[in-house]
Amino acid sequence: MTSEPRILPLPGSGAHLVVGADGRPRIRLRTGRFALVDAPPAELFGALESDAESDAAVTLDRVTREVQEREAADALRRWPVDRRAVCLIGTGPFVDELERMLAGWGAQVTVVDTASEPVDDAALVIAYAEGAHDRRRWAALDLLPQRGIAWLRVHREGESILIDPLAIDASDPTSSQVATRRLAASSAPASSEAWQHAGPPAAVPVDDATRVLALARTLHVILAWAQGGAELDRLRTTLWKLLPATGAVSEHTVLPFPAAPRRVLR
């Protein structure tokens, strides 16, 4: 007859002690992986339910320490220490929620307004703009990758949301290059240029679905950067666009281009 499974939380961690049909105790880690407990005392489950000193309690302490070490290593893989300093430029609910989410996963976040310089120790700078006025300093901030600082831009144009390619070094598209590429692809370049330079913030706030989709994409890009993920190269040349009016989400390849040669007047 198959015995009932036993599952108890392991104190001081996010893991659980599990015994299945084979009767062998394993630790289910927060990642979903299972680790076999070597030579466990018969009273191991009892030790989880009492504070009595016993061989089982000693084993339980050892197992707990090992699990905590694995969880600490997992946290480092999720967000390496040398990439935890993140600076957000902007104001409003989108920035507030992004700050809360990043801090919850271990980032050390500093928020400044659009008129301020990013903090000196930032490994990544993320700017959020509601309209053209909030983007006025982006051309200067395009130099950040040349100083070894990653640079990501999220902007609202009317009710649409765009997330520029992530810039890591001087070979990546700048905000100015992205704007130029978009004008070149536009069916109404003169009107598009006027909007890029003077478009006002949208009259309505970002709706919940738009905010969730934009935050998810932003977090996806940030984590790919923090972890050096396989998608990182693609995200460095991809413009992401969301049109809430139709619910359309699209991606567009944007490649950098060399600066125009200096003109010589004769």
VMD Tcl script that draws the C-alpha trace (Angstrom):
set ca {
  {0.00 0.00 0.00}
  {1.38 3.37 -0.99}
  {1.95 5.66 1.99}
  {0.73 9.23 2.02}
  {3.36 11.81 1.03}
  {4.75 14.02 3.78}
  {5.70 17.63 3.12}
  {6.96 20.11 5.70}
  {8.56 23.55 5.25}
  {12.23 23.83 6.09}
  {12.67 26.69 8.60}
  {14.82 29.63 7.56}
  {14.49 28.94 3.85}
  {11.99 28.69 1.03}
  {12.53 24.92 0.75}
  {10.43 21.95 1.83}
  {11.27 18.47 3.10}
  {9.36 15.96 0.98}
  {8.89 12.19 1.27}
  {7.18 10.55 -1.71}
  {6.09 6.99 -2.41}
  {9.69 5.70 -2.33}
  {10.04 6.77 1.30}
  {13.24 8.72 0.67}
  {13.37 12.29 2.03}
  {14.34 14.99 -0.42}
  {14.58 18.74 -0.21}
  {12.54 20.64 -2.76}
  {14.46 23.85 -3.36}
  {12.82 27.14 -4.36}
  {13.97 26.54 -7.93}
  {11.89 23.35 -8.08}
  {14.94 21.08 -8.00}
  {15.00 18.12 -5.59}
  {18.07 17.19 -3.50}
  {18.32 13.83 -1.72}
  {19.08 13.94 2.01}
  {21.98 11.57 2.70}
  {21.56 9.03 5.53}
  {18.72 10.87 7.30}
  {17.82 9.83 10.89}
  {14.40 8.24 11.25}
  {13.29 11.13 13.48}
  {14.03 13.82 10.88}
  {10.40 14.83 10.43}
  {9.92 14.85 14.17}
  {12.81 17.30 14.47}
  {10.92 19.70 12.21}
  {8.02 19.65 14.65}
  {9.98 20.11 17.90}
  {13.02 21.92 19.30}
  {14.42 18.89 21.09}
  {18.16 18.20 20.85}
  {18.77 14.98 18.91}
  {20.74 13.51 16.06}
  {17.82 14.45 13.81}
  {17.98 18.06 14.96}
  {21.71 18.17 14.15}
  {20.99 16.77 10.69}
  {18.20 19.28 10.23}
  {20.57 22.16 11.09}
  {23.11 20.86 8.59}
  {20.51 20.48 5.86}
  {19.13 23.98 6.55}
  {22.60 25.54 6.26}
  {23.26 23.75 2.98}
  {19.91 24.88 1.57}
  {20.54 28.47 2.64}
  {23.91 28.38 0.87}
  {22.25 27.12 -2.32}
  {19.58 29.82 -2.09}
  {22.25 32.49 -1.66}
  {24.03 31.17 -4.75}
  {20.75 31.24 -6.69}
  {20.21 34.88 -5.67}
  {23.65 35.74 -7.04}
  {22.82 34.05 -10.33}
  {19.53 35.93 -10.52}
  {21.24 39.28 -9.95}
  {25.06 39.42 -9.76}
  {26.41 41.81 -7.14}
  {28.41 43.91 -9.61}
  {25.21 44.77 -11.55}
  {22.89 45.65 -8.69}
  {23.34 49.44 -8.76}
  {20.48 50.69 -10.95}
  {19.45 54.30 -11.51}
  {15.93 55.19 -12.68}
  {15.34 58.56 -14.31}
  {11.75 59.76 -14.29}
  {8.65 60.08 -12.15}
  {5.18 58.60 -11.90}
  {3.51 55.23 -11.29}
  {5.54 53.34 -13.89}
  {8.83 54.38 -12.28}
  {7.49 53.71 -8.78}
  {6.40 50.17 -9.68}
  {9.64 49.40 -11.52}
  {11.64 50.58 -8.50}
  {9.61 48.34 -6.17}
  {9.97 45.30 -8.43}
  {13.71 45.69 -8.96}
  {14.35 46.21 -5.24}
  {12.32 43.08 -4.49}
  {14.71 41.04 -6.62}
  {17.85 42.46 -5.05}
  {18.74 45.56 -7.07}
  {19.99 48.67 -5.30}
  {17.81 51.32 -6.92}
  {18.23 55.09 -6.98}
  {15.53 57.31 -8.52}
  {16.21 60.80 -9.89}
  {14.03 63.20 -11.85}
  {14.47 63.98 -15.53}
  {16.49 67.14 -14.79}
  {19.10 65.34 -12.65}
  {22.26 63.45 -13.51}
  {22.31 59.69 -12.91}
  {24.26 58.51 -9.87}
  {27.96 57.89 -10.46}
  {28.04 54.25 -9.33}
  {25.18 53.02 -11.53}
  {25.82 49.90 -13.60}
  {22.55 50.47 -15.48}
  {20.57 53.66 -16.13}
  {16.91 53.41 -17.16}
  {14.99 56.49 -18.29}
  {11.21 56.76 -18.52}
  {9.64 59.62 -20.48}
  {5.98 60.58 -20.77}
  {6.53 63.06 -23.60}
  {9.12 64.79 -25.77}
  {10.08 67.20 -22.97}
  {11.23 64.31 -20.77}
  {13.53 63.06 -23.55}
  {15.39 66.31 -24.09}
  {18.57 65.11 -22.30}
  {18.73 61.64 -23.82}
  {21.26 62.59 -26.51}
  {23.74 63.52 -23.75}
  {22.98 60.31 -21.85}
  {23.73 58.30 -25.00}
  {27.38 58.64 -23.95}
  {26.81 56.44 -20.87}
  {27.78 53.15 -22.60}
  {31.16 54.66 -23.45}
  {31.74 54.83 -19.68}
  {30.75 51.19 -19.20}
  {27.21 51.99 -18.03}
  {24.29 50.18 -19.65}
  {21.55 52.48 -20.95}
  {17.86 51.61 -21.44}
  {15.03 53.93 -22.53}
  {11.28 53.53 -22.09}
  {9.06 56.21 -23.55}
  {5.43 57.01 -24.14}
  {4.40 58.67 -27.38}
  {0.78 59.63 -26.99}
  {-0.69 56.43 -25.58}
  {1.86 54.14 -27.27}
  {4.76 52.66 -25.30}
  {8.19 52.08 -26.84}
  {11.25 50.41 -25.34}
  {14.46 51.21 -27.20}
  {17.25 48.67 -27.76}
  {19.48 48.21 -24.74}
  {22.83 50.00 -25.18}
  {25.86 48.41 -23.53}
  {28.74 49.92 -25.48}
  {29.44 52.52 -28.15}
  {28.53 50.08 -30.94}
  {24.85 49.97 -29.91}
  {22.10 52.23 -31.29}
  {21.72 55.53 -29.45}
  {18.41 57.28 -28.78}
  {19.19 59.68 -31.65}
  {19.90 56.80 -34.03}
  {16.67 55.03 -33.06}
  {14.73 58.23 -33.74}
  {16.46 58.67 -37.11}
  {15.76 55.08 -38.13}
  {12.09 55.52 -37.22}
  {11.82 58.68 -39.31}
  {13.39 56.92 -42.27}
  {10.76 54.17 -42.01}
  {7.82 56.53 -41.50}
  {5.19 57.17 -44.18}
  {4.88 60.72 -42.82}
  {8.42 61.69 -41.77}
  {7.77 65.42 -41.36}
  {4.83 64.84 -39.02}
  {6.69 62.10 -37.17}
  {9.67 64.39 -36.65}
  {7.42 67.14 -35.32}
  {5.86 64.71 -32.86}
  {9.22 63.36 -31.72}
  {10.44 66.87 -30.96}
  {7.33 68.37 -29.42}
  {4.76 65.64 -28.73}
  {2.89 66.31 -25.46}
  {2.26 63.72 -22.76}
  {-0.90 61.67 -23.23}
  {-4.05 63.14 -21.71}
  {-4.93 59.81 -20.07}
  {-2.87 57.73 -17.61}
  {-1.36 54.41 -18.58}
  {-4.01 51.73 -18.20}
  {-3.37 48.59 -16.14}
  {-2.86 46.19 -19.07}
  {-0.44 48.55 -20.80}
  {1.54 49.08 -17.61}
  {1.81 45.34 -16.91}
  {2.96 44.54 -20.45}
  {5.50 47.39 -20.50}
  {6.85 46.53 -17.04}
  {7.18 42.86 -17.99}
  {9.13 43.70 -21.15}
  {11.34 46.16 -19.27}
  {12.10 43.57 -16.58}
  {12.84 40.98 -19.26}
  {15.46 43.26 -20.84}
  {16.97 44.18 -17.46}
  {17.30 40.55 -16.35}
  {18.88 39.56 -19.66}
  {21.46 42.27 -19.04}
  {22.01 41.38 -15.36}
  {22.44 37.67 -16.09}
  {24.17 37.95 -19.47}
  {21.31 35.96 -20.98}
  {21.21 34.34 -24.40}
  {18.80 37.00 -25.71}
  {21.04 39.91 -24.81}
  {22.49 40.40 -28.31}
  {19.03 40.45 -29.90}
  {17.70 42.93 -27.33}
  {20.54 45.31 -28.21}
  {19.06 45.77 -31.69}
  {15.33 45.43 -30.96}
  {12.79 48.24 -30.59}
  {9.64 47.04 -28.77}
  {6.34 48.82 -29.36}
  {2.90 48.51 -27.78}
  {-0.20 50.17 -29.24}
  {-2.86 50.07 -26.50}
  {-5.55 51.34 -28.88}
  {-5.39 48.06 -30.82}
  {-3.51 45.83 -28.36}
  {-0.79 45.28 -30.96}
  {2.71 44.38 -29.75}
  {5.56 44.44 -32.27}
  {9.35 44.24 -32.45}
  {11.52 46.10 -34.95}
  {15.20 45.59 -35.69}
  {17.20 48.83 -35.32}
  {20.85 48.80 -36.30}
  {23.40 51.49 -35.45}
  {25.02 53.53 -38.19}
  {28.29 55.43 -38.36}
  {28.36 59.13 -37.70}
  {28.23 61.33 -40.77}
  {31.65 62.57 -41.86}
  {32.45 66.15 -41.03}
  {31.78 68.50 -43.88}
  {34.71 70.51 -45.15}
  {33.82 73.96 -46.35}
  {35.97 75.30 -49.19}
}
mol new
graphics top color blue
foreach p $ca { graphics top sphere $p radius 0.5 }
foreach p [lrange $ca 0 end-1] q [lrange $ca 1 end] { graphics top cylinder $p $q radius 0.2 }
display resetview
